[in-house]
């Protein structure tokens, strides 16, 4: 009996030791954060020291992309490792994720991980596969946000969303079962429209004059889908809703009603002074458009400052609690965003600014600090990568691929597939396409019926549509064949009909 007890104790000790050898995982997921606004990418718009810190201690992915540039679909792809047409979440107009399907969270949970998601979820149904969750309803609010609790109640928390979400993440980390490995997803609302900075950051960039992108006044020549959109700073961005100027009907600024007295006083005091100056200028035409651009950049980047600051808090927590050396940390946005390129804000298009996303990762002992990867990786790859790192078999149904072999001289993708479905918001036509190392071929359908071809080496800003031009017949045929191959590989029956 004594020998049996000793053997059992030894087995339990060995099991705990094995569990602790598995890497912990922290995924920090932001919303609409442009890679152009991350200083690790060489961007001059703002400094992001804490995102840069992850890159410096791990790898900067220079070619990280998404399957579908929209908030909910991107999160569904990250969770499942599957394209939108397979996981069922194609657009934000029908926002109900089928939670019964498999996910990296369920796989990790079954293999002994504690799992948690706090912050923005935006998938319409309750999280499954997580031992703990506390999520924003829908898009959530920047100030004094409500949270959906696991007991189905809703509770309001005082403070600024990025700070509150980080507080919750640290609380969960402090109360977890430390004998088990963990996987924590921290979902930030920042930097989603309408870009409401923390009161601490109001005015942070007021003395900066941001340069206009070279193609800010794009005329969209020979690009029907780009010409048809409704996401320009000049026409679509609203002075009141987006830029906090007074509403014509005298109603209060967006969301100030939920602020406490001190928050409201600082917020209104700051924007009232800007509004008075603006009204005295009587701006029209390009002068008005460029004023709007400067205000957009200042609000957006000030909102991003709180995001980066709280990422620093996460990293500090891991350091202070001895967790850094055995914890994978991944930061990425759910997609890219336009910082005035083509005269736009928002996302959706397969053009580089929205198709591409910032992504950095550290994994001590596996990823050499200061690495830079030019391999094409996708948000689709997060799920299989986490399972690979945890020693869990990657389900055959997952369409992504682990990126860990890339750090052992593995071969990356030769091409990537993209499919955007939503047909309404911002008048962006549904489309799908292929991106290779040099070229991009896009097929627009429904709202706009057109093809576009870009040579990204000669035309990185995607201004010159080469489709149908003399001399590009061969590369067009090759790209169409490659596109058809990817469509078949990923079983996208809807796209097959549009070729």
LINTA-V572689 format. One record per run of one state. SS is the DSSP state (2 for helix, 1 for strand, 0 for the rest). FROM is the first residue (numbers start at 0). LEN is the number of residues. If there is no record, write none. Layout:
# LINTA-V572689
ss-><SS | SS>
from-><FROM | FROM>
len-><LEN | LEN>
This chain:
# LINTA-V572689
ss-><0 | 2 | 0 | 1 | 0 | 2 | 0 | 2 | 0 | 2 | 0 | 1 | 0 | 1 | 0 | 2 | 0 | 2 | 0 | 2 | 0 | 2 | 0 | 1 | 0 | 1 | 0 | 1 | 0 | 1 | 0 | 1 | 0 | 1 | 2 | 0 | 1 | 0 | 2 | 0 | 2 | 0 | 1 | 0 | 2 | 0 | 2 | 0 | 2 | 0 | 2 | 1 | 0 | 2 | 1 | 0 | 2 | 1 | 0 | 1 | 0 | 1 | 0 | 1 | 0 | 2 | 0 | 2 | 0 | 1 | 0 | 2 | 0 | 1 | 0 | 1 | 0 | 1 | 0 | 2 | 0 | 2 | 0>
from-><0 | 1 | 21 | 23 | 30 | 34 | 37 | 38 | 41 | 48 | 57 | 58 | 61 | 63 | 65 | 70 | 80 | 83 | 87 | 91 | 94 | 103 | 110 | 113 | 120 | 131 | 136 | 142 | 143 | 145 | 148 | 153 | 156 | 159 | 160 | 175 | 181 | 187 | 198 | 201 | 223 | 228 | 231 | 232 | 255 | 258 | 260 | 281 | 284 | 320 | 323 | 326 | 333 | 340 | 343 | 344 | 351 | 355 | 356 | 358 | 362 | 370 | 373 | 376 | 378 | 380 | 390 | 403 | 408 | 414 | 420 | 424 | 427 | 430 | 436 | 438 | 444 | 449 | 455 | 472 | 489 | 492 | 496>
len-><1 | 20 | 2 | 7 | 4 | 3 | 1 | 3 | 7 | 9 | 1 | 3 | 2 | 2 | 5 | 10 | 3 | 4 | 4 | 3 | 9 | 7 | 3 | 7 | 11 | 5 | 6 | 1 | 2 | 3 | 5 | 3 | 3 | 1 | 15 | 6 | 6 | 11 | 3 | 22 | 5 | 3 | 1 | 23 | 3 | 2 | 21 | 3 | 36 | 3 | 3 | 7 | 7 | 3 | 1 | 7 | 4 | 1 | 2 | 4 | 8 | 3 | 3 | 2 | 2 | 10 | 13 | 5 | 6 | 6 | 4 | 3 | 3 | 6 | 2 | 6 | 5 | 6 | 17 | 17 | 3 | 4 | 3>
